[in-house]
Amino acid sequence: MIERTSSPLSLDGRQRLGAGALLALASCTFSACVTINIYFPAAAAEKAADKIIDEVWQIQGKPSGDKQPGDSANPQTGK
Amino acid sequence: MNRRRIDLFVLSFFMGLLAWFPAYAQQADLEINTPAVAAIKSAMQARHTTLEAHYASGAIGLTRDGFVAVRDANTVPLSQRQGVNAEVGAENNDRRKLYQEIARANNHPEWAEQVQSTFAQRWIQKAQAGWWYQDASGAWKKK
């Protein structure tokens, strides 16, 4: 006499539930990462400042990064 | 079963990554295209036509904290001094509003100070030769 402890079907259901929980947990973990990711974007701020200053002071054509040749944050420096 | 669980974990990991990516990509640029920023910018642009001569003469200079200040009022004719003071005041008002508005537009009003110090460096960096600015110790220097 062979008795099954559980059918493959019910095992599948439990697995699915576990997977769902796992997925929810992973999503929560990552969205939490986004929420607490509030460091100041210094490079972006510099880029924004350059753009505004160029407009206010009407600086035209001249690449803004000319005094910082290694400034990779400014795509205009590429020749 | 164990293997399947691992597969599912990997899948959820990448789904999480997918949800996280746009938020990350958004940080590549700071939002500066708001009506308020545009209004402040055009006011400052118009004012610059008068301020420019005063930068060049050394009457006003760029402060280390991202504002402008009267440095040497003697270079300005007496009749114009009050006007220069008013322009400097208006300029600083706009600059303060600009820093706050950029921080606010990016949903982080507490960034205003860091935006300000970023601008402080960039104004000086982009100043024309002959203009005056304050160094880190607050002393006036000619560029």
Backbone of each chain as ProteinMPNN parsed JSONL, in Angstrom:
{"seq_chain_A": "MIERTSSPLSLDGRQRLGAGALLALASCTFSACVTINIYFPAAAAEKAADKIIDEVWQIQGKPSGDKQPGDSANPQTGK", "coords_chain_A": {"N_chain_A": [[0.821, -1.199, 0.0], [0.648, 1.989, -1.05], [1.007, 5.228, -0.047], [0.421, 8.524, -0.79], [2.015, 11.411, 0.29], [1.503, 13.969, -0.444], [-0.157, 15.373, -3.261], [1.196, 15.985, -6.56], [0.005, 18.203, -7.586], [-0.908, 19.829, -5.465], [1.454, 20.523, -4.366], [2.562, 22.059, -6.3], [0.933, 24.292, -6.191], [1.604, 25.347, -3.723], [4.163, 25.986, -4.179], [3.896, 27.94, -6.031], [2.743, 29.909, -4.552], [4.793, 30.489, -2.799], [6.668, 31.445, -4.575], [5.414, 33.737, -5.473], [5.383, 35.258, -3.148], [8.056, 35.589, -2.791], [8.721, 37.068, -5.02], [7.302, 39.407, -4.546], [8.619, 40.265, -2.306], [11.191, 40.733, -3.299], [10.671, 42.783, -5.118], [9.786, 44.751, -3.382], [12.099, 45.167, -1.917], [13.764, 46.3, -3.824], [12.34, 48.59, -4.587], [12.466, 49.925, -2.237], [15.129, 50.517, -2.142], [15.239, 52.441, -4.15], [13.709, 54.424, -3.02], [15.236, 55.264, -0.822], [17.369, 56.227, -2.081], [18.704, 58.956, -2.148], [20.836, 60.631, -2.571], [22.75, 63.581, -3.374], [22.825, 64.521, -6.721], [25.636, 65.369, -7.909], [27.122, 65.691, -10.32], [25.112, 65.98, -12.222], [23.934, 68.28, -11.284], [25.936, 70.107, -11.724], [26.03, 70.124, -14.474], [23.5, 71.128, -15.033], [23.74, 73.644, -13.867], [25.732, 74.772, -15.468], [24.377, 74.935, -17.887], [22.34, 76.753, -17.352], [23.808, 79.014, -16.561], [25.22, 79.58, -18.911], [23.102, 80.406, -20.483], [22.087, 82.627, -19.087], [24.267, 84.33, -19.029], [24.694, 84.488, -21.659], [26.624, 82.952, -23.025], [28.038, 81.708, -25.807], [28.469, 78.962, -28.075], [31.164, 78.364, -27.185], [32.667, 75.596, -25.663], [31.687, 74.594, -22.457], [33.313, 73.217, -20.773], [35.96, 73.908, -21.004], [37.92, 74.649, -19.213], [38.278, 72.504, -17.732], [39.539, 69.907, -18.84], [39.244, 67.194, -18.397], [36.665, 66.76, -17.756], [34.172, 64.678, -17.779], [31.527, 64.821, -17.514], [30.448, 66.612, -19.155], [29.172, 66.53, -22.259], [29.736, 68.164, -24.352], [32.387, 68.677, -24.578], [33.675, 66.912, -26.179], [35.489, 66.597, -29.186]], "CA_chain_A": [[0.0, 0.0, 0.0], [1.454, 3.215, -1.143], [0.219, 6.43, 0.244], [1.132, 9.756, -1.139], [1.921, 12.426, 1.342], [0.78, 15.089, -1.083], [-0.183, 15.215, -4.714], [2.056, 16.97, -7.236], [-0.777, 19.419, -7.847], [-0.932, 20.729, -4.307], [2.839, 20.991, -4.172], [2.717, 23.124, -7.283], [0.225, 25.46, -5.671], [2.378, 25.916, -2.629], [5.366, 26.564, -4.779], [3.501, 29.175, -6.69], [2.53, 30.889, -3.488], [6.14, 30.869, -2.315], [7.315, 32.259, -5.61], [4.737, 35.04, -5.447], [5.857, 35.985, -1.967], [9.46, 35.916, -3.052], [8.718, 38.135, -6.012], [6.835, 40.62, -3.873], [9.693, 40.68, -1.396], [12.285, 41.278, -4.111], [10.22, 44.079, -5.651], [9.773, 45.694, -2.253], [13.488, 45.467, -1.582], [14.322, 47.216, -4.813], [11.692, 49.911, -4.533], [12.996, 50.573, -1.034], [16.434, 51.044, -2.551], [14.985, 53.651, -4.915], [13.178, 55.442, -2.115], [16.259, 55.831, 0.043], [18.478, 56.656, -2.915], [18.45, 60.388, -2.243], [22.087, 61.385, -2.572], [22.712, 64.736, -4.267], [23.509, 64.217, -7.983], [26.561, 66.496, -8.09], [27.477, 65.868, -11.736], [23.921, 66.489, -12.901], [23.742, 69.663, -10.831], [26.953, 70.905, -12.404], [25.581, 70.23, -15.854], [22.345, 72.023, -15.024], [24.249, 74.983, -13.568], [26.429, 75.251, -16.672], [23.389, 75.247, -18.91], [21.651, 77.984, -16.95], [24.771, 80.129, -16.588], [25.454, 79.89, -20.326], [21.951, 81.149, -20.996], [21.978, 83.92, -18.408], [25.402, 85.165, -19.44], [24.742, 84.433, -23.127], [27.88, 82.379, -23.495], [27.659, 80.887, -26.95], [29.443, 78.165, -28.841], [32.326, 77.883, -26.435], [32.366, 74.491, -24.757], [31.79, 75.08, -21.083], [34.294, 72.465, -19.985], [37.315, 74.164, -21.516], [38.899, 74.788, -18.14], [38.404, 71.177, -17.122], [39.579, 69.003, -19.985], [38.859, 65.845, -18.006], [35.281, 66.763, -17.292], [33.408, 63.753, -18.612], [30.111, 65.096, -17.319], [29.994, 67.525, -20.197], [29.346, 65.903, -23.564], [30.139, 69.158, -25.354], [33.83, 68.798, -24.659], [34.164, 66.027, -27.235], [35.735, 67.359, -30.4]], "C_chain_A": [[0.863, 1.259, 0.0], [0.561, 4.428, -0.914], [1.037, 7.689, -0.113], [0.965, 10.791, -0.031], [1.212, 13.672, 0.795], [0.836, 14.9, -2.587], [0.722, 16.273, -5.353], [1.331, 18.304, -7.455], [-0.719, 20.403, -6.672], [0.459, 21.303, -4.035], [3.1, 22.195, -5.087], [2.089, 24.42, -6.777], [1.015, 26.152, -4.577], [3.62, 26.637, -3.158], [5.052, 27.926, -5.399], [3.324, 30.302, -5.662], [3.874, 31.42, -2.985], [6.827, 31.788, -3.302], [6.732, 33.667, -5.629], [5.239, 35.892, -4.298], [7.285, 36.483, -2.18], [9.565, 37.111, -4.002], [8.328, 39.467, -5.374], [7.937, 41.18, -2.98], [10.818, 41.359, -2.171], [11.913, 42.657, -4.652], [10.247, 45.144, -4.57], [11.195, 46.133, -1.913], [14.046, 46.507, -2.545], [13.663, 48.582, -4.795], [12.15, 50.669, -3.293], [14.343, 51.198, -1.336], [16.255, 52.367, -3.285], [14.573, 54.772, -3.97], [14.278, 56.086, -1.279], [17.474, 56.341, -0.743], [18.367, 58.157, -3.156], [19.739, 61.211, -2.156], [21.994, 62.528, -3.586], [23.48, 64.427, -5.556], [24.427, 65.373, -8.406], [26.875, 66.761, -9.568], [26.311, 66.457, -12.516], [23.675, 67.946, -12.533], [24.716, 70.592, -11.543], [26.541, 71.163, -13.854], [24.426, 71.223, -15.964], [22.797, 73.468, -14.797], [24.917, 75.577, -14.808], [25.437, 75.708, -17.734], [22.713, 76.583, -18.598], [22.584, 79.187, -17.034], [25.055, 80.553, -18.031], [24.314, 80.73, -20.889], [21.863, 82.541, -20.385], [23.083, 84.865, -18.875], [25.593, 85.168, -20.965], [26.099, 83.978, -23.642], [27.521, 81.417, -24.622], [28.832, 80.118, -27.533], [30.541, 77.541, -28.02], [31.948, 76.71, -25.533], [32.634, 74.922, -23.314], [32.874, 74.386, -20.287], [35.737, 72.775, -20.345], [38.374, 74.312, -20.428], [39.11, 73.472, -17.413], [38.404, 70.131, -18.238], [39.098, 67.59, -19.634], [37.417, 65.711, -17.577], [34.412, 65.894, -18.204], [31.918, 64.006, -18.492], [29.556, 65.987, -18.415], [30.25, 66.922, -21.58], [29.843, 66.867, -24.628], [31.647, 69.205, -25.553], [34.419, 67.937, -25.769], [34.345, 66.794, -28.526], [35.513, 66.487, -31.636]], "O_chain_A": [[1.659, 1.527, 0.9], [-0.493, 4.59, -1.53], [2.203, 7.828, 0.256], [-0.129, 10.988, 0.498], [0.434, 14.326, 1.489], [1.789, 14.325, -3.112], [0.98, 17.321, -4.763], [1.944, 19.37, -7.502], [-0.516, 21.606, -6.84], [0.605, 22.422, -3.542], [3.744, 23.176, -4.716], [2.657, 25.502, -6.925], [1.084, 27.38, -4.516], [4.044, 27.689, -2.68], [5.812, 28.889, -5.303], [3.698, 31.454, -5.881], [4.059, 32.62, -2.78], [7.473, 32.767, -2.93], [7.452, 34.654, -5.778], [5.488, 37.088, -4.452], [7.659, 37.598, -1.816], [10.373, 38.02, -3.814], [8.94, 40.505, -5.629], [8.157, 42.389, -2.907], [11.331, 42.405, -1.772], [12.729, 43.579, -4.647], [10.666, 46.279, -4.797], [11.456, 47.309, -1.657], [14.708, 47.463, -2.14], [14.325, 49.606, -4.965], [12.216, 51.898, -3.294], [14.659, 52.281, -0.844], [17.022, 53.307, -3.074], [15.022, 55.911, -4.096], [14.267, 57.296, -1.05], [18.457, 56.814, -0.172], [17.979, 58.585, -4.243], [19.718, 62.36, -1.713], [21.234, 62.44, -4.55], [24.666, 64.103, -5.496], [24.022, 66.245, -9.174], [26.891, 67.91, -10.01], [26.497, 67.328, -13.366], [23.259, 68.746, -13.37], [24.37, 71.713, -11.915], [26.688, 72.267, -14.377], [24.386, 72.05, -16.875], [22.308, 74.393, -15.445], [24.692, 76.738, -15.152], [25.632, 76.731, -18.392], [22.542, 77.429, -19.477], [22.196, 80.25, -17.519], [25.121, 81.745, -18.331], [24.537, 81.65, -21.676], [21.595, 83.518, -21.084], [22.849, 86.055, -19.086], [26.532, 85.771, -21.484], [26.646, 84.555, -24.581], [26.796, 80.442, -24.42], [29.987, 80.542, -27.495], [30.823, 76.348, -28.134], [31.019, 76.814, -24.732], [33.66, 75.527, -23.003], [33.312, 74.889, -19.252], [36.639, 71.998, -20.031], [39.565, 74.126, -20.676], [40.01, 73.343, -16.582], [37.365, 69.542, -18.537], [38.597, 66.874, -20.502], [36.999, 64.661, -17.09], [33.977, 66.335, -19.268], [31.129, 63.472, -19.272], [28.342, 66.102, -18.583], [31.395, 66.816, -22.019], [30.317, 66.444, -25.683], [32.131, 69.707, -26.567], [35.525, 68.195, -26.245], [33.467, 67.557, -28.928], [35.674, 66.959, -32.762]]}, "seq_chain_B": "MNRRRIDLFVLSFFMGLLAWFPAYAQQADLEINTPAVAAIKSAMQARHTTLEAHYASGAIGLTRDGFVAVRDANTVPLSQRQGVNAEVGAENNDRRKLYQEIARANNHPEWAEQVQSTFAQRWIQKAQAGWWYQDASGAWKKK", "coords_chain_B": {"N_chain_B": [[12.737, 20.904, -7.258], [14.037, 22.681, -5.671], [15.717, 23.851, -7.455], [13.962, 25.116, -9.133], [12.985, 27.038, -7.507], [15.168, 28.662, -7.176], [15.437, 29.571, -9.768], [13.147, 31.124, -9.947], [13.727, 33.015, -8.108], [15.825, 34.342, -9.295], [14.484, 35.368, -11.477], [12.691, 37.128, -10.229], [14.488, 38.849, -9.194], [15.517, 40.136, -11.478], [13.2, 41.324, -12.377], [12.747, 43.121, -10.392], [14.957, 44.703, -10.76], [14.343, 45.808, -13.189], [12.208, 47.403, -12.495], [13.53, 49.209, -11.014], [15.329, 50.477, -12.622], [14.343, 52.71, -14.367], [13.981, 54.751, -12.479], [16.542, 55.177, -11.68], [17.732, 55.994, -14.07], [16.503, 58.39, -14.436], [17.827, 60.07, -12.772], [19.978, 60.969, -14.111], [19.803, 63.47, -15.158], [19.103, 66.782, -14.033], [16.047, 68.293, -13.293], [15.309, 71.195, -14.929], [13.655, 72.556, -16.476], [11.296, 74.178, -15.835], [8.416, 76.337, -15.606], [8.85, 78.315, -13.671], [11.647, 78.349, -13.333], [12.364, 79.134, -15.889], [11.285, 81.708, -15.979], [12.744, 83.067, -13.996], [15.263, 82.834, -15.067], [15.063, 84.339, -17.456], [14.653, 86.856, -16.425], [17.055, 87.277, -15.117], [18.757, 87.173, -17.247], [18.064, 89.471, -18.679], [18.795, 91.373, -16.814], [21.477, 91.042, -16.758], [22.623, 92.475, -18.816], [22.946, 95.043, -17.829], [24.436, 94.536, -15.536], [26.781, 93.468, -16.458], [28.742, 95.383, -17.232], [29.473, 96.33, -14.764], [30.586, 94.122, -13.548], [32.857, 93.952, -15.089], [34.15, 96.357, -14.523], [34.786, 95.995, -11.939], [33.237, 96.842, -9.93], [31.263, 95.25, -8.906], [31.261, 91.844, -7.721], [31.618, 88.222, -7.84], [30.398, 86.253, -5.305], [31.65, 83.81, -2.932], [29.617, 82.195, -2.156], [27.75, 81.934, -4.146], [26.387, 84.231, -4.88], [26.044, 87.762, -5.794], [27.967, 90.686, -5.071], [28.462, 94.094, -4.04], [31.579, 95.295, -4.612], [33.455, 97.306, -4.963], [32.398, 100.258, -4.639], [33.292, 102.702, -5.404], [34.031, 102.776, -8.043], [31.787, 103.258, -9.39], [29.808, 105.882, -10.649], [28.51, 108.362, -8.471], [25.798, 108.98, -8.845], [24.796, 106.672, -9.873], [25.035, 104.725, -8.022], [23.034, 103.864, -6.236], [21.309, 102.633, -7.927], [22.861, 100.46, -8.763], [23.125, 99.054, -6.371], [20.456, 98.299, -6.02], [20.089, 96.667, -8.236], [21.882, 94.613, -7.659], [20.716, 93.59, -5.37], [18.274, 92.669, -6.438], [19.226, 90.784, -8.211], [20.407, 88.915, -6.471], [18.149, 88.075, -5.113], [16.782, 86.753, -7.164], [18.637, 84.762, -7.711], [18.636, 83.307, -5.34], [16.012, 82.379, -5.407], [16.156, 80.852, -7.694], [17.939, 78.741, -6.996], [16.451, 77.509, -5.01], [14.174, 76.825, -6.42], [15.096, 74.99, -8.329], [15.875, 72.873, -6.679], [13.397, 72.271, -5.57], [11.909, 71.597, -7.853], [12.994, 69.181, -8.423], [12.027, 67.575, -6.537], [13.342, 67.618, -4.105], [13.597, 69.692, -1.853], [15.468, 70.15, 0.087], [17.859, 70.109, -1.157], [18.615, 72.603, -1.949], [20.727, 74.086, -0.834], [22.986, 72.675, -1.652], [22.705, 72.865, -4.376], [23.071, 75.572, -4.608], [25.796, 75.818, -3.784], [26.995, 74.428, -5.811], [26.391, 76.052, -7.994], [27.763, 78.334, -7.156], [30.441, 77.667, -7.532], [30.435, 77.248, -10.295], [29.624, 79.693, -11.443], [31.86, 81.262, -10.907], [33.831, 79.8, -12.179], [33.056, 80.152, -14.83], [33.233, 82.838, -15.192], [34.236, 85.891, -16.815], [37.558, 86.884, -17.874], [39.15, 89.265, -15.835], [37.007, 89.856, -14.272], [35.813, 90.018, -10.886], [36.063, 87.845, -8.078], [35.261, 85.945, -5.135], [37.592, 84.089, -3.266], [38.045, 80.861, -1.629], [38.501, 81.655, 0.968], [37.2, 83.99, 1.159], [38.371, 86.251, 0.252], [38.772, 88.892, -2.128], [39.442, 88.347, -5.552], [40.979, 88.862, -8.712], [39.996, 87.675, -11.823]], "CA_chain_B": [[11.981, 21.962, -6.633], [14.997, 23.67, -5.21], [16.23, 24.539, -8.623], [12.912, 25.997, -9.626], [12.889, 28.167, -6.582], [16.293, 29.544, -7.499], [15.083, 30.231, -11.029], [12.143, 32.138, -9.659], [14.376, 34.104, -7.39], [16.583, 35.097, -10.307], [13.477, 36.084, -12.257], [12.174, 38.252, -9.451], [15.604, 39.788, -9.076], [15.578, 40.953, -12.684], [12.0, 42.156, -12.431], [13.005, 44.208, -9.457], [15.951, 45.544, -11.418], [13.604, 46.495, -14.24], [11.401, 48.441, -11.844], [14.429, 50.159, -10.382], [16.147, 51.164, -13.613], [13.897, 54.052, -14.8], [14.213, 55.714, -11.407], [17.969, 55.481, -11.707], [18.026, 56.727, -15.297], [15.954, 59.721, -14.254], [18.763, 60.884, -12.012], [21.069, 61.413, -14.962], [19.664, 64.905, -15.373], [18.325, 67.52, -13.058], [14.95, 69.001, -13.94], [15.457, 72.653, -14.853], [12.74, 73.142, -17.453], [9.987, 74.508, -15.266], [8.066, 77.735, -15.902], [9.47, 79.206, -12.679], [13.071, 78.478, -13.67], [12.441, 79.915, -17.13], [10.988, 83.115, -15.667], [13.891, 83.616, -13.256], [16.374, 82.875, -16.012], [14.95, 85.448, -18.407], [14.848, 88.097, -15.662], [18.49, 87.409, -14.867], [19.371, 87.436, -18.547], [17.828, 90.879, -18.978], [19.566, 92.164, -15.851], [22.91, 90.887, -17.013], [23.098, 93.514, -19.735], [23.416, 96.167, -17.001], [25.441, 94.093, -14.56], [28.008, 93.061, -17.133], [29.727, 96.467, -17.159], [29.922, 96.443, -13.37], [31.518, 93.003, -13.323], [34.108, 94.281, -15.772], [34.831, 97.474, -13.853], [35.178, 95.567, -10.598], [32.308, 97.405, -8.938], [30.633, 94.095, -8.255], [31.975, 90.586, -7.917], [30.902, 86.98, -7.543], [30.763, 85.779, -3.964], [31.95, 82.377, -2.871], [28.403, 81.428, -1.855], [26.811, 81.871, -5.269], [25.639, 85.473, -5.079], [26.891, 88.87, -6.226], [28.077, 91.7, -4.028], [29.175, 95.301, -4.402], [32.944, 95.101, -4.131], [34.12, 98.609, -4.924], [31.382, 101.211, -5.095], [33.946, 103.908, -5.916], [34.146, 102.752, -9.504], [30.483, 103.627, -9.949], [29.454, 107.282, -10.387], [27.618, 108.522, -7.323], [24.393, 108.984, -9.257], [24.37, 105.329, -10.274], [25.317, 103.742, -6.968], [21.817, 103.281, -5.686], [20.803, 101.712, -8.951], [23.669, 99.237, -8.728], [22.714, 98.322, -5.169], [19.147, 97.703, -6.262], [20.277, 95.569, -9.194], [22.542, 93.523, -6.94], [19.691, 93.003, -4.502], [17.324, 91.934, -7.273], [19.941, 89.622, -8.749], [20.543, 87.927, -5.402], [16.811, 87.523, -4.892], [16.521, 85.79, -8.236], [19.537, 83.615, -7.566], [18.124, 82.49, -4.23], [14.806, 81.716, -5.895], [16.588, 79.863, -8.683], [18.483, 77.566, -6.3], [15.347, 76.837, -4.315], [13.243, 76.274, -7.401], [15.7, 73.798, -8.925], [15.762, 71.814, -5.667], [11.985, 71.926, -5.443], [11.484, 70.951, -9.092], [13.505, 67.812, -8.404], [11.404, 66.922, -5.375], [14.24, 67.6, -2.948], [13.831, 71.087, -1.433], [16.656, 70.215, 0.966], [19.057, 70.199, -2.001], [18.837, 74.0, -2.343], [22.053, 74.526, -0.42], [23.992, 72.034, -2.51], [22.549, 73.496, -5.697], [23.706, 76.888, -4.454], [27.263, 75.746, -3.77], [27.408, 74.024, -7.165], [26.338, 77.272, -8.805], [28.819, 79.243, -6.705], [31.676, 77.271, -8.22], [30.313, 77.36, -11.754], [29.619, 81.125, -11.813], [33.249, 81.731, -10.863], [34.54, 79.08, -13.239], [32.667, 80.668, -16.137], [33.371, 84.296, -15.224], [35.2, 86.367, -17.809], [38.816, 87.418, -17.343], [39.008, 90.643, -15.393], [35.929, 89.936, -13.293], [36.265, 89.723, -9.524], [35.343, 86.771, -7.367], [35.799, 85.615, -3.805], [38.16, 82.745, -3.145], [37.449, 80.061, -0.552], [38.612, 82.339, 2.26], [36.359, 85.186, 1.123], [39.154, 87.383, -0.26], [38.484, 89.205, -3.53], [40.512, 88.081, -6.505], [40.629, 89.191, -10.089], [40.195, 86.509, -12.672]], "C_chain_B": [[12.906, 23.092, -6.186], [15.489, 24.534, -6.354], [15.224, 25.544, -9.161], [12.79, 27.245, -8.766], [14.007, 29.186, -6.88], [16.001, 30.318, -8.786], [14.113, 31.381, -10.781], [12.761, 33.326, -8.944], [15.143, 34.995, -8.36], [15.631, 35.957, -11.13], [12.984, 37.314, -11.5], [13.25, 39.31, -9.264], [15.645, 40.725, -10.287], [14.347, 41.837, -12.845], [12.154, 43.362, -11.511], [13.957, 45.225, -10.067], [15.284, 46.424, -12.474], [12.798, 47.654, -13.658], [12.289, 49.561, -11.333], [15.123, 51.026, -11.423], [15.642, 52.557, -14.022], [14.141, 55.124, -13.742], [15.668, 56.133, -11.385], [18.298, 56.366, -12.899], [17.578, 58.181, -15.18], [16.95, 60.644, -13.561], [19.904, 61.418, -12.858], [21.012, 62.918, -15.179], [18.819, 65.525, -14.278], [17.241, 68.274, -13.82], [15.152, 70.513, -13.796], [14.495, 73.344, -15.823], [11.359, 73.362, -16.859], [9.684, 75.966, -15.587], [8.744, 78.713, -14.938], [10.945, 79.432, -12.991], [13.226, 79.355, -14.915], [12.228, 81.403, -16.862], [12.173, 83.777, -14.958], [15.065, 83.826, -14.215], [16.265, 84.083, -16.935], [15.088, 86.795, -17.691], [16.337, 88.348, -15.428], [19.243, 87.756, -16.149], [19.254, 88.921, -18.904], [18.687, 91.767, -18.072], [21.058, 92.125, -16.168], [23.458, 91.958, -17.945], [23.575, 94.753, -18.964], [24.543, 95.736, -16.077], [26.804, 93.836, -15.203], [29.115, 94.106, -17.008], [30.292, 96.586, -15.744], [30.821, 95.281, -12.954], [32.894, 93.402, -13.865], [34.879, 95.395, -15.063], [35.301, 97.087, -12.456], [34.282, 96.138, -9.517], [31.61, 96.29, -8.174], [31.446, 92.844, -8.546], [31.116, 89.412, -7.514], [31.354, 86.471, -6.169], [30.978, 84.27, -3.965], [30.708, 81.531, -2.58], [27.33, 81.529, -2.943], [25.964, 83.114, -5.48], [26.561, 86.539, -5.679], [26.915, 89.903, -5.103], [28.782, 92.92, -4.591], [30.563, 95.201, -3.77], [33.646, 96.446, -3.954], [33.171, 99.654, -5.511], [32.014, 102.459, -5.725], [34.07, 103.929, -7.438], [32.833, 103.144, -10.18], [30.215, 105.099, -9.639], [28.373, 107.363, -9.31], [26.135, 108.394, -7.697], [23.871, 107.578, -9.568], [24.439, 104.307, -9.138], [24.069, 103.06, -6.421], [21.205, 102.259, -6.653], [21.549, 100.396, -8.928], [23.285, 98.386, -7.516], [21.385, 97.601, -5.375], [19.254, 96.506, -7.201], [20.902, 94.353, -8.518], [21.542, 92.808, -6.034], [18.711, 92.145, -5.287], [17.961, 90.661, -7.827], [20.04, 88.522, -7.683], [19.207, 87.282, -5.042], [16.493, 86.442, -5.9], [17.395, 84.55, -8.085], [19.044, 82.695, -6.453], [16.909, 81.697, -4.682], [15.165, 80.599, -6.868], [17.079, 78.582, -7.997], [17.364, 76.781, -5.624], [14.416, 76.151, -5.299], [13.809, 75.0, -8.05], [15.578, 72.619, -7.946], [14.319, 71.33, -5.575], [11.488, 71.154, -6.677], [11.957, 69.5, -9.164], [13.057, 67.045, -7.162], [12.328, 66.767, -4.184], [14.548, 69.029, -2.509], [15.094, 71.231, -0.58], [17.958, 70.269, 0.158], [19.456, 71.642, -2.295], [20.261, 74.47, -2.007], [23.154, 73.937, -1.308], [23.92, 72.565, -3.933], [23.267, 74.84, -5.68], [25.226, 76.78, -4.502], [27.803, 75.241, -5.11], [27.453, 75.246, -8.069], [27.481, 78.218, -8.439], [30.124, 78.948, -7.446], [31.591, 77.533, -9.716], [30.258, 78.818, -12.217], [31.064, 81.603, -11.917], [34.061, 81.09, -11.992], [34.284, 79.709, -14.614], [32.793, 82.186, -16.263], [34.427, 84.699, -16.245], [36.471, 86.876, -17.12], [38.615, 88.882, -16.985], [37.896, 90.83, -14.365], [36.481, 89.535, -11.923], [35.41, 88.632, -8.89], [35.986, 86.556, -5.998], [36.387, 84.213, -3.82], [37.554, 82.057, -1.912], [37.499, 80.768, 0.804], [37.793, 83.626, 2.303], [37.097, 86.422, 0.623], [38.814, 87.61, -1.738], [39.697, 88.954, -4.415], [40.034, 88.435, -7.89], [40.931, 87.984, -10.972], [41.085, 86.844, -13.872]], "O_chain_B": [[12.594, 24.276, -6.309], [15.652, 25.749, -6.24], [15.569, 26.649, -9.58], [12.528, 28.345, -9.252], [13.797, 30.398, -6.837], [16.264, 31.516, -8.896], [14.254, 32.467, -11.343], [12.373, 34.477, -9.147], [15.117, 36.222, -8.264], [15.922, 37.112, -11.44], [12.875, 38.402, -12.064], [12.964, 40.505, -9.187], [15.787, 41.939, -10.145], [14.427, 42.945, -13.374], [11.734, 44.473, -11.835], [13.789, 46.435, -9.914], [15.605, 47.602, -12.631], [12.716, 48.734, -14.244], [11.864, 50.712, -11.231], [15.468, 52.175, -11.147], [16.428, 53.504, -14.028], [14.467, 56.266, -14.068], [15.994, 57.288, -11.109], [19.031, 57.347, -12.78], [18.192, 59.082, -15.751], [16.912, 61.86, -13.748], [20.707, 62.224, -12.389], [22.043, 63.566, -15.363], [17.949, 64.885, -13.687], [17.507, 68.834, -14.884], [15.165, 71.043, -12.685], [14.521, 74.566, -15.969], [10.373, 72.796, -17.33], [10.604, 76.751, -15.816], [9.161, 79.801, -15.336], [11.437, 80.559, -12.924], [14.111, 80.209, -14.978], [12.905, 82.252, -17.443], [12.553, 84.903, -15.281], [15.754, 84.845, -14.177], [17.255, 84.775, -17.174], [15.58, 87.762, -18.274], [16.814, 89.478, -15.528], [20.214, 88.512, -16.144], [20.211, 89.541, -19.366], [19.232, 92.78, -18.511], [21.795, 93.066, -15.877], [24.636, 92.307, -17.865], [24.504, 95.433, -19.399], [25.495, 96.485, -15.859], [27.844, 93.973, -14.558], [30.266, 93.779, -16.721], [31.467, 96.908, -15.566], [31.705, 95.438, -12.112], [33.926, 93.224, -13.218], [36.108, 95.375, -15.011], [36.126, 97.781, -11.862], [34.532, 95.945, -8.327], [31.396, 96.376, -6.965], [32.222, 92.798, -9.5], [30.042, 89.568, -6.933], [32.545, 86.286, -5.92], [30.546, 83.56, -4.872], [30.731, 80.31, -2.733], [26.156, 81.249, -2.699], [24.947, 83.069, -6.172], [27.708, 86.258, -6.027], [25.993, 89.977, -4.291], [29.599, 92.809, -5.505], [30.699, 95.045, -2.557], [34.325, 96.696, -2.958], [33.153, 99.895, -6.718], [31.363, 103.18, -6.481], [34.201, 104.996, -8.039], [32.783, 103.337, -11.395], [30.375, 105.527, -8.496], [27.456, 106.544, -9.255], [25.34, 107.791, -6.976], [22.667, 107.328, -9.53], [23.968, 103.177, -9.271], [24.05, 101.854, -6.179], [20.681, 101.214, -6.268], [20.944, 99.332, -9.058], [23.139, 97.168, -7.616], [21.211, 96.454, -4.964], [18.608, 95.477, -7.001], [20.506, 93.215, -8.768], [21.529, 91.58, -5.947], [18.359, 91.041, -4.87], [17.327, 89.609, -7.901], [19.787, 87.35, -7.962], [19.143, 86.098, -4.71], [16.005, 85.366, -5.555], [16.941, 83.427, -8.307], [19.034, 81.473, -6.597], [16.78, 80.508, -4.389], [14.548, 79.533, -6.861], [16.683, 77.479, -8.371], [17.335, 75.551, -5.663], [13.93, 75.046, -5.053], [13.071, 74.044, -8.288], [15.22, 71.509, -8.341], [14.057, 70.129, -5.51], [10.742, 70.183, -6.553], [11.378, 68.69, -9.888], [13.629, 66.019, -6.796], [12.127, 65.888, -3.346], [15.644, 69.529, -2.765], [15.708, 72.297, -0.534], [19.034, 70.455, 0.726], [20.534, 71.879, -2.84], [20.904, 75.161, -2.797], [24.119, 74.615, -1.662], [24.939, 72.698, -4.611], [23.979, 75.193, -6.62], [25.879, 77.566, -5.188], [28.921, 75.576, -5.503], [28.413, 75.455, -8.81], [28.092, 78.83, -9.315], [30.812, 79.853, -7.918], [32.556, 77.984, -10.331], [30.793, 79.145, -13.277], [31.445, 82.262, -12.885], [34.86, 81.746, -12.66], [35.184, 79.785, -15.45], [32.496, 82.753, -17.315], [35.378, 83.962, -16.508], [36.455, 87.246, -15.947], [37.994, 89.64, -17.73], [37.851, 91.844, -13.669], [37.475, 88.817, -11.818], [34.209, 88.522, -9.138], [37.127, 86.954, -5.764], [35.771, 83.271, -4.319], [36.672, 82.603, -1.248], [36.664, 80.526, 1.675], [37.699, 84.275, 3.344], [36.527, 87.512, 0.572], [38.6, 86.664, -2.495], [40.825, 89.303, -4.067], [38.849, 88.327, -8.207], [41.989, 87.364, -10.868], [41.361, 85.974, -14.698]]}, "name": "protein", "num_of_chains": 2, "seq": "MIERTSSPLSLDGRQRLGAGALLALASCTFSACVTINIYFPAAAAEKAADKIIDEVWQIQGKPSGDKQPGDSANPQTGKMNRRRIDLFVLSFFMGLLAWFPAYAQQADLEINTPAVAAIKSAMQARHTTLEAHYASGAIGLTRDGFVAVRDANTVPLSQRQGVNAEVGAENNDRRKLYQEIARANNHPEWAEQVQSTFAQRWIQKAQAGWWYQDASGAWKKK"}
